Amino acid sequence: MRGIHFLNIPTSLLAMTDAAHGGKTGVDHNEIKNLIGSFALPQRTLIWTDFLSTLPQKEYENGYAEMLKHGLISDRDLWNALSPTWVEKEEIAPFLQKSIQIKTEIVEADPHELNERKKLNFGHSTAHAIESYFLLKEQEVSHGWAVAAGMWVEAELSEMKCQLSATEKNEIASRLQALYSFELLKGIEAEELHSQLLNDKKNLNGELLFVLLSEIGNAVVNVPIDFHEFDRAWMKCFNNA
Ligand SMILES: NC(=O)c1ccc[n+]([C@@H]2O[C@H](COP(=O)([O-])OP(=O)(O)OC[C@H]3O[C@@H](n4cnc5c(N)ncnc54)[C@H](O)[C@@H]3O)[C@@H](O)[C@H]2O)c1
């Protein structure tokens, strides 16, 4: 069915705000996520937020993290609207529309992720390491929760490396903690994530490359990070250092 035309009709918040846009398709193979895939755009994406009425709260919170991310990388007003308290499903439509617009504008500017599109990976270097860590333990965690944790760690790194102000870093930390509980991460030492961090597709020649923030609403791509810096950021978040 190569080249077949298709529509996307997402029913989860994650799919509405993220997966249904941008043309990335993927199939897991040999226990590796998205190993086989291509870029293929739908003819049209149809969004009907009434689907959300039956979506479990946990799944809602999962997609919500990607909307928060869109605010942090590109739109302070969206971030302010979505935090520090949840916007209910019945009220989400205008913010969802803004969130989708952010994703589609970034994708249109850089469909094959050469530069600008990498911004969409804010929080994800750490999130993927957290998800792989729990996968090895056969413990299921939600992607959105891992992204929320990753955005906190990467806000700490942003303060260290990209002049994110302490005020904005603290704002990100406190609002994310108001929305999500990170108790599960408290006992984990940063070193336990090192090997998973090295697997990130954004890295180049074994160097860790992160997407960080210079301020709320502006992301910077390809920032080199060493393990020592990552460990300090992780400890500040989850080991109370
Ligand atoms: N292509 C991309 O750019 C991109 C971006 C982000 C995520 N993804 C991928 O998307 C997938 C996750 O998407 P998802 O969260 O939609 O997964 P999903 O389809 O597994 O849905 C999550 C759960 O919610 C249930 N559900 C969905 N809509 C519902 C509704 N309206 N009412 C009640 N239950 C409902 C599903 O049955 C499922 O149990 C992952 O595989 C991820 O890798 C792709």
Ligand as a Chemical Component Dictionary entry (heavy atoms), coordinates in Angstrom:
data_LIG
# 
_chem_comp.id                   LIG 
_chem_comp.type                 NON-POLYMER 
_chem_comp.pdbx_formal_charge   0 
_chem_comp.three_letter_code    LIG 
# 
loop_
_chem_comp_atom.comp_id 
_chem_comp_atom.atom_id 
_chem_comp_atom.alt_atom_id 
_chem_comp_atom.type_symbol 
_chem_comp_atom.charge 
_chem_comp_atom.model_Cartn_x 
_chem_comp_atom.model_Cartn_y 
_chem_comp_atom.model_Cartn_z 
_chem_comp_atom.pdbx_ordinal 
LIG N1  N1  N 0  4.476   10.191 14.874 1  
LIG C1  C1  C 0  4.726   11.074 15.798 2  
LIG O1  O1  O 0  5.162   12.190 15.536 3  
LIG C2  C2  C 0  4.431   10.695 17.213 4  
LIG C3  C3  C 0  4.516   11.673 18.219 5  
LIG C4  C4  C 0  4.189   11.310 19.514 6  
LIG C5  C5  C 0  3.817   10.021 19.800 7  
LIG N2  N2  N 1  3.776   9.091  18.829 8  
LIG C6  C6  C 0  3.366   7.708  19.091 9  
LIG O2  O2  O 0  1.989   7.699  19.426 10 
LIG C7  C7  C 0  1.737   6.562  20.234 11 
LIG C8  C8  C 0  0.922   6.989  21.446 12 
LIG O3  O3  O 0  -0.287  7.564  21.011 13 
LIG P1  P1  P 0  -1.589  7.436  21.910 14 
LIG O4  O4  O 0  -1.339  7.990  23.282 15 
LIG O5  O5  O -1 -2.719  7.978  21.102 16 
LIG O6  O6  O 0  -1.671  5.838  22.071 17 
LIG P2  P2  P 0  -2.865  4.824  22.047 18 
LIG O7  O7  O 0  -3.515  4.818  20.721 19 
LIG O8  O8  O 0  -2.277  3.580  22.571 20 
LIG O9  O9  O 0  -3.928  5.424  23.105 21 
LIG C9  C9  C 0  -3.677  5.385  24.483 22 
LIG C10 C10 C 0  -4.832  4.634  25.209 23 
LIG O10 O10 O 0  -5.989  5.480  25.202 24 
LIG C11 C11 C 0  -7.093  4.750  24.645 25 
LIG N3  N3  N 0  -7.925  5.744  23.958 26 
LIG C12 C12 C 0  -7.559  6.507  22.888 27 
LIG N4  N4  N 0  -8.542  7.376  22.599 28 
LIG C13 C13 C 0  -9.546  7.166  23.495 29 
LIG C14 C14 C 0  -10.824 7.771  23.717 30 
LIG N5  N5  N 0  -11.248 8.797  22.991 31 
LIG N6  N6  N 0  -11.590 7.289  24.726 32 
LIG C15 C15 C 0  -11.152 6.245  25.503 33 
LIG N7  N7  N 0  -9.951  5.654  25.357 34 
LIG C16 C16 C 0  -9.151  6.115  24.361 35 
LIG C17 C17 C 0  -6.467  3.681  23.754 36 
LIG O11 O11 O 0  -7.334  2.598  23.604 37 
LIG C18 C18 C 0  -5.229  3.314  24.555 38 
LIG O12 O12 O 0  -5.546  2.406  25.588 39 
LIG C19 C19 C 0  3.064   5.990  20.663 40 
LIG O13 O13 O 0  3.319   4.833  19.906 41 
LIG C20 C20 C 0  4.046   7.091  20.270 42 
LIG O14 O14 O 0  5.287   6.594  19.935 43 
LIG C21 C21 C 0  4.046   9.413  17.534 44 
# 
loop_
_chem_comp_bond.comp_id 
_chem_comp_bond.atom_id_1 
_chem_comp_bond.atom_id_2 
_chem_comp_bond.value_order 
_chem_comp_bond.pdbx_ordinal 
LIG N1  C1  SING 1  
LIG C1  O1  DOUB 2  
LIG C1  C2  SING 3  
LIG C2  C3  SING 4  
LIG C2  C21 DOUB 5  
LIG C3  C4  DOUB 6  
LIG C4  C5  SING 7  
LIG C5  N2  DOUB 8  
LIG N2  C6  SING 9  
LIG N2  C21 SING 10 
LIG C6  O2  SING 11 
LIG C6  C20 SING 12 
LIG O2  C7  SING 13 
LIG C7  C8  SING 14 
LIG C7  C19 SING 15 
LIG C8  O3  SING 16 
LIG O3  P1  SING 17 
LIG P1  O4  DOUB 18 
LIG P1  O5  SING 19 
LIG P1  O6  SING 20 
LIG O6  P2  SING 21 
LIG P2  O7  DOUB 22 
LIG P2  O8  SING 23 
LIG P2  O9  SING 24 
LIG O9  C9  SING 25 
LIG C9  C10 SING 26 
LIG C10 O10 SING 27 
LIG C10 C18 SING 28 
LIG O10 C11 SING 29 
LIG C11 N3  SING 30 
LIG C11 C17 SING 31 
LIG N3  C12 SING 32 
LIG N3  C16 SING 33 
LIG C12 N4  DOUB 34 
LIG N4  C13 SING 35 
LIG C13 C14 SING 36 
LIG C13 C16 DOUB 37 
LIG C14 N5  SING 38 
LIG C14 N6  DOUB 39 
LIG N6  C15 SING 40 
LIG C15 N7  DOUB 41 
LIG N7  C16 SING 42 
LIG C17 O11 SING 43 
LIG C17 C18 SING 44 
LIG C18 O12 SING 45 
LIG C19 O13 SING 46 
LIG C19 C20 SING 47 
LIG C20 O14 SING 48 
# 
